[in-house]
């Protein structure tokens, strides 16, 4: 197969971790006889510096013409520390999601046996944890209008808005995932307080009879935040709105032992985007110390969801497990004797080249 992949390294450690993911993609393609074709674009602070636009039209056109987008990270302290900045890198990420119609973010939360001792949770709580969080990505408070500040500047407001069709499509997707897994679906909301959450719950209750094989439960977000830490193995598929999903999945990432291990896929109406959950980690930029595994595992999701090649995805995951077992990992996992970012990428590619799988 031939693939057209748009590569958006972004900011901070983005270029470094993306380079390792491309090493792995190239190795898999060599092994399986595929031909990747890459185009590179600017996004985030790098794009602001170049054109003033965090998601330029040129970048959007590249994404629309590709089979998949492999994305690094967005964020820069220059903007984080300036509350009056008129344009921000993160605006580019929101624009990309909206213009590509990426209404669903898929985040698998899985544990690697060789990393369980790195989790801050007890082994008996973490071992065997395996669930998928599905976050609505283009609605809610991040996109709601009106949004802004009063003329005096002493009042700020954000509006949370959801339309029924937005809730229906993400819930149907969650049901589909549940049917392919253990047929258990948890919807997280705050229906005791928020009108939008009551619409979410009402919509889910209307859809549920159409999926009689799926067990549906409803959970308030504060309870869900506690349950993810107390009993992560109780979840199978979890679906929720934009801001709740943002917070809960970052919380859930610690189950794996490192935020640097958590991949994601953003899917929807147009080209899908595959990216690590972590941010741009500016303190590590250029030091060759960042963990590339979340980005590499995001590339595995790309093979699975964008190219429908689950065997290639499995091969990448086997390579990651091999690096963990060999202890060839970065300092977030092994601070005493760490490997560099590029060494991890080289090991993964070499393992795939030499494997008999």
URSUL-V286306 format. One record per helix or strand. SS is the DSSP state (@ for helix, = for strand). FROM is the first residue (numbers start at 0). TO is the last residue. Records with the same first field share a line. If there is no record, write none. Layout:
SS = FROM-TO ; FROM-TO
This chain:
= = 1-9 ; 34-39 ; 67-72 ; 103-109 ; 129-135 ; 147-148 ; 155-156 ; 183-188 ; 214-219 ; 236-239 ; 262-266 ; 272-275
@ = 13-31 ; 44-50 ; 56-63 ; 76-79 ; 88-99 ; 112-117 ; 122-125 ; 139-141 ; 163-179 ; 194-207 ; 220-229 ; 231-233 ; 241-255 ; 258-260 ; 281-283 ; 292-305 ; 309-325 ; 340-353
